[in-house]
Amino acid sequence: MKQTLLHKAFALIKRFVPGIFARTLRAWVTAVATPIRFSIVKGHFKSSIRTKAVDRKGNPVPWYTYPCIDFLKFRDFRDMNILEFGGGQSTLWWASRSARVISFEGDLQWCNYLKKQIPTNVELYHVRSETAESCLNDVNRILSENQVQKFDVVIIDGLWRFELIEVAKKHLSNDGAIICDNAEGYGFFEGFRNDTDFSKVDFYGFAPGVSLQSCTSIYFKARCRLFHSNVETYMIEHS
């Protein structure tokens, strides 16, 4: 484990301060400094101030929980096609890591804002979101006309989430995964409960710029490439 400046400072303090006082000082500093350090290192502080999901350098990150972001950031998506329901910072994040992103957004103003930022490997579509029926009609029509019919990763993070579960399943590749954000609600559990083709991992924790914990779940098929045993485990904490 990589030592931080705090670790090095306490190692020096222990040489000159009696044990009980050094341990008490370390306990208090750890209790106060750890959440501050977490907020700075993960970009939570900067995300809160900017009211958008970014890392500590200001780069876009998905508005998923940090455990899920950490899991995904070390996977290789360079040859993968991504389907996303609910565009935003995550669209830019996926665009920088994958071959192609098709994203659907229901807020016209937000969609037009994103179109000014997205790179050429992203197709961003505005769909009606007033009702589930109109949303699904637009999504199904656009996808039926697209040359890509199967996607390696499908993200449900907006629009009519429960109703889009079946669309996600239909367009998922045989070794793919469906990422469901805010999975503690929206009927995700009920939507997958009786489907034996999928396993699930829940990533509970804080998300960028959010004070309450939530859950991002990944539903995946047996041969899903995200969970291959040949993916190395990394030390992701920054100094």
C-alpha positions in Angstrom: 0.0 0.0 0.0 1.3 3.4 -1.0 2.0 5.7 2.0 0.4 9.1 2.0 2.0 12.2 3.5 -0.1 11.6 6.7 1.4 8.1 7.1 4.9 9.6 6.8 4.1 12.4 9.2 2.8 10.0 11.9 5.8 7.7 11.5 8.0 10.8 12.4 5.7 11.8 15.2 5.9 8.4 16.8 9.6 8.8 17.2 9.2 11.8 19.5 5.8 11.6 21.1 4.7 9.1 23.8 2.7 6.2 22.4 -0.7 7.0 24.0 -0.6 10.6 22.8 0.6 9.6 19.3 -2.3 7.1 19.0 -4.8 9.6 20.2 -3.6 12.3 17.8 -3.6 9.8 14.9 -7.2 8.8 15.7 -8.5 12.3 15.7 -6.6 13.4 12.6 -7.7 10.3 10.8 -11.4 10.9 11.7 -11.3 14.5 10.5 -8.9 14.2 7.5 -10.2 11.0 5.9 -13.6 12.4 4.7 -11.9 15.6 3.5 -9.2 13.6 1.6 -11.9 11.3 0.1 -13.8 14.3 -1.2 -10.8 15.9 -2.7 -9.2 12.8 -4.2 -12.4 11.4 -5.7 -13.5 14.8 -7.0 -16.6 14.9 -4.8 -15.7 18.4 -3.6 -15.2 19.7 -7.1 -18.3 17.9 -8.3 -20.4 19.5 -5.5 -19.1 23.0 -6.3 -19.5 22.6 -10.1 -22.9 20.7 -9.8 -21.7 18.2 -12.3 -19.8 14.9 -12.1 -16.1 15.3 -12.5 -12.9 13.8 -11.1 -10.4 15.8 -9.1 -8.8 17.2 -12.3 -12.2 18.3 -13.6 -12.6 15.6 -16.2 -16.1 14.1 -16.7 -17.1 11.0 -14.8 -20.4 9.1 -14.7 -22.9 10.0 -12.0 -22.6 6.4 -10.7 -21.4 5.4 -7.2 -17.7 5.7 -6.7 -17.2 1.9 -6.2 -18.8 1.3 -9.6 -16.7 4.0 -11.2 -13.6 2.5 -9.8 -14.6 -0.9 -11.0 -15.3 0.3 -14.6 -12.3 2.6 -15.0 -9.8 -0.3 -15.2 -11.8 -2.3 -17.8 -11.0 -2.2 -21.5 -13.9 -0.8 -23.6 -11.9 0.3 -26.6 -13.6 -2.2 -29.0 -17.1 -2.0 -27.4 -20.4 -0.4 -28.4 -22.2 1.4 -25.7 -26.0 2.1 -25.5 -27.0 4.8 -22.9 -30.4 5.9 -21.7 -29.9 9.3 -20.0 -27.1 11.4 -21.4 -24.7 13.6 -19.5 -21.1 13.5 -18.1 -21.3 9.8 -18.5 -21.7 10.2 -22.2 -18.4 12.0 -22.5 -16.7 9.5 -20.1 -17.8 6.5 -22.2 -16.9 8.3 -25.4 -13.3 8.6 -24.3 -13.1 4.9 -23.6 -15.2 3.0 -26.1 -15.5 2.6 -29.9 -19.0 4.0 -30.1 -21.8 5.5 -27.9 -25.5 5.8 -28.8 -27.2 7.9 -26.2 -30.9 8.9 -25.7 -31.9 12.0 -23.7 -35.4 13.4 -22.9 -34.5 17.0 -22.0 -34.2 19.0 -25.2 -32.2 21.8 -23.7 -29.8 19.5 -22.0 -29.5 17.4 -25.2 -28.6 20.5 -27.3 -26.0 21.5 -24.7 -24.4 18.0 -24.9 -24.3 18.1 -28.7 -21.9 20.9 -28.5 -19.4 18.8 -26.5 -19.7 15.2 -27.8 -17.0 13.8 -30.0 -17.6 12.1 -33.4 -18.0 8.6 -32.0 -21.2 9.6 -30.2 -24.7 9.6 -31.6 -27.0 11.6 -29.3 -30.8 11.5 -29.8 -33.5 13.5 -28.2 -36.6 11.4 -27.5 -40.0 12.3 -26.2 -40.3 11.6 -22.4 -43.8 12.8 -21.5 -45.0 9.2 -21.4 -43.4 5.8 -21.3 -45.2 4.9 -24.6 -43.9 7.9 -26.5 -40.4 7.4 -25.2 -40.3 3.7 -26.1 -41.7 4.4 -29.5 -38.9 6.9 -30.3 -36.2 4.7 -28.8 -37.4 1.6 -30.7 -37.8 3.4 -34.0 -34.3 4.9 -33.8 -32.6 1.7 -32.7 -34.4 -0.3 -35.5 -32.8 2.0 -38.1 -29.3 1.8 -36.5 -26.7 -0.4 -38.1 -25.6 -1.6 -34.6 -28.3 -3.8 -33.0 -26.3 -5.4 -30.2 -24.3 -3.5 -27.5 -21.6 -4.6 -25.1 -22.8 -2.3 -22.3 -26.2 -0.8 -21.9 -26.7 1.9 -19.2 -30.1 2.8 -17.8 -29.7 6.1 -16.0 -32.6 8.2 -17.2 -35.9 8.4 -19.0 -38.5 5.7 -18.2 -36.1 3.3 -16.5 -38.3 0.3 -15.6 -39.9 0.4 -19.1 -36.5 0.4 -20.7 -35.3 -2.8 -19.1 -36.8 -5.0 -21.8 -35.3 -2.8 -24.5 -31.9 -3.1 -22.8 -32.2 -6.9 -22.7 -33.2 -7.1 -26.3 -30.2 -5.1 -27.5 -27.6 -6.6 -25.2 -24.8 -8.8 -26.6 -24.4 -12.3 -25.3 -21.4 -11.3 -23.2 -22.7 -7.9 -22.2 -23.7 -6.0 -19.1 -26.5 -3.7 -18.1 -25.6 -0.9 -15.7 -28.6 0.4 -13.7 -28.0 3.6 -11.7 -30.0 4.4 -8.6 -30.8 0.7 -8.6 -32.4 0.9 -5.1 -35.5 2.2 -6.9 -37.2 2.5 -10.3 -38.3 -1.2 -10.3 -35.0 -2.6 -11.3 -35.2 -5.5 -8.9 -38.7 -6.4 -10.1 -37.6 -6.1 -13.8 -34.8 -8.6 -13.4 -36.1 -10.8 -10.6 -37.4 -13.7 -12.8 -34.7 -13.5 -15.5 -32.3 -16.3 -14.9 -29.9 -15.2 -17.7 -28.5 -12.4 -15.4 -26.4 -12.2 -12.3 -26.0 -9.0 -10.4 -23.4 -7.0 -8.5 -24.4 -4.0 -6.4 -22.1 -1.1 -5.9 -23.2 0.9 -2.8 -21.6 4.2 -1.9 -21.4 7.9 -2.5 -21.7 9.4 -6.0 -20.1 12.6 -7.3 -21.5 15.7 -5.6 -24.2 13.8 -3.7 -24.5 13.7 0.1 -26.6 10.5 0.3 -25.4 7.0 -0.5 -27.1 5.1 -3.3 -26.6 2.0 -5.4 -25.4 1.3 -9.0 -26.0 -2.3 -10.0 -24.5 -4.2 -12.9 -26.6 -7.0 -14.3 -24.5 -9.3 -16.5 -24.5 -12.5 -18.4 -22.3 -15.6 -17.7 -19.6 -14.7 -20.3 -19.5 -11.0 -19.5 -16.1 -9.6 -20.3 -16.2 -7.1 -17.5 -15.9 -10.0 -15.0 -13.2 -12.1 -16.6 -10.6 -13.3 -14.1 -7.7 -12.0 -16.2 -8.5 -8.4 -15.2 -5.8 -7.3 -12.9 -6.6 -5.7 -9.5 -5.1 -2.2 -9.2 -4.3 0.0 -6.3 -6.5 3.0 -7.2 -6.0 5.3 -4.3 -4.2 8.5 -5.1 -1.7 10.3 -2.9 
